[in-house]
Amino acid sequence: MTLLKLHYHSCLIPKTTTLISSKTPTFMALNLASSFCAKIPLNFRAKPTSPFFSKSILSPFSRQFSSQIVTASTKDEFSGRVGFLGIGIMGSPMALNLINAGCDVTVWNRTKSKCDSLISLGAKYKPTPEEVASSCDVTIAMLADPDSAMEVACGKHGAASGMGPGKGYVDVSTVDGPTSKLISERIKATGALFLEVCTVILYLYHTTKLHFTGDQSLYEKVAPLLDIMGKSKFYLGDVGNGAAMKLVVNMIMGSMMASFAEGLLLSEKAGLDPNVLVEVVSQGAISAPMYKMKGPSMVESVYPTAFPLKHQQKDLRLALGLAESVSQPIPLAAAANELYKIAKSRGLSDHDFSAVIEALKPNSTQ
């Protein structure tokens, strides 16, 4: 199963689940709240019980093919142990939300110090992904790229070694479709269930969307956790669809940012005030939350990291691979990818992806 996860750093968007009619499979969307806007809808039991889910909170989506809005239930409980692998820029707030909601959370990260703040708030720690998966009912993985996702899931002392019947693996990593399918096969070979959750960031509200694919029953069981981690969700059917959805959305986002950067610099060279351009764009037909949020800091050449530039370039590279596999030309995305590569060569990999504007400036160093 693939899910699209949306992380919201604000509460400005209503909490709904949208089902979009399709032939096969069904598509669904989920907007999820992030720790920047902690919204804890559930009450949790103090001690884990078995089975690890009290009951599913959503009716089967496979029967609901017509387009409709469904408000997620907040009355049911999740009573199991939750593992979280990958405490990075996105994983940390997700895990924090689960801890704040009262979940029994066990964390792991390559650099243990990144787990310290969560441990101080009550999280447990295990030294390997295998031990996390073995000790938990559901293990959530949030890794930055396909290689990391494969190693953590399937490598030596990987999560798959600790999986088995009755357990679930929820992969929120940013990967391509083939990698997601390989991880799914390895997890399911242990008798465990697999759910793919691919994130898409919405920048005005500091949010992230989740696309979901994989086992329907696991989706229904972990729905309470997803409601805590975020605000909305889309069900996309087969494993791999979520990864493809994220790559397409992030491809569009990266191309938009590159074009916006060109516009800001062109307006300044033409004698216009780029800050005014931001306001004009924000009120016109091409208005996008990202422009209003990122524009002012780009004008000041300041790029506080929300989504690292290296990750944006990686997603563009993966999108180009996806396009090649289906024989679809994407020349604009290919051109944008080259700009991000230039920005990386100038030492901007760990800056926000809006720092791509520096690739358009002569002799730029940030």
Secondary structure as GFF3:
##gff-version 3
##sequence-region A 1 366
A	DSSP	beta_strand	2	8	.	.	.	ID=ss1
A	DSSP	beta_strand	17	20	.	.	.	ID=ss2
A	DSSP	beta_strand	27	33	.	.	.	ID=ss3
A	DSSP	three_ten_helix	35	37	.	.	.	ID=ss4
A	DSSP	three_ten_helix	61	63	.	.	.	ID=ss5
A	DSSP	beta_strand	68	70	.	.	.	ID=ss6
A	DSSP	beta_strand	81	85	.	.	.	ID=ss7
A	DSSP	alpha_helix	91	100	.	.	.	ID=ss8
A	DSSP	beta_strand	104	108	.	.	.	ID=ss9
A	DSSP	three_ten_helix	112	115	.	.	.	ID=ss10
A	DSSP	alpha_helix	116	120	.	.	.	ID=ss11
A	DSSP	beta_strand	124	125	.	.	.	ID=ss12
A	DSSP	alpha_helix	129	135	.	.	.	ID=ss13
A	DSSP	beta_strand	138	141	.	.	.	ID=ss14
A	DSSP	alpha_helix	146	154	.	.	.	ID=ss15
A	DSSP	three_ten_helix	159	162	.	.	.	ID=ss16
A	DSSP	beta_strand	168	171	.	.	.	ID=ss17
A	DSSP	alpha_helix	177	188	.	.	.	ID=ss18
A	DSSP	beta_strand	193	202	.	.	.	ID=ss19
A	DSSP	beta_strand	207	213	.	.	.	ID=ss20
A	DSSP	alpha_helix	216	229	.	.	.	ID=ss21
A	DSSP	beta_strand	232	235	.	.	.	ID=ss22
A	DSSP	alpha_helix	241	269	.	.	.	ID=ss23
A	DSSP	alpha_helix	274	282	.	.	.	ID=ss24
A	DSSP	alpha_helix	289	299	.	.	.	ID=ss25
A	DSSP	alpha_helix	309	325	.	.	.	ID=ss26
A	DSSP	alpha_helix	331	345	.	.	.	ID=ss27
A	DSSP	three_ten_helix	353	360	.	.	.	ID=ss28
###
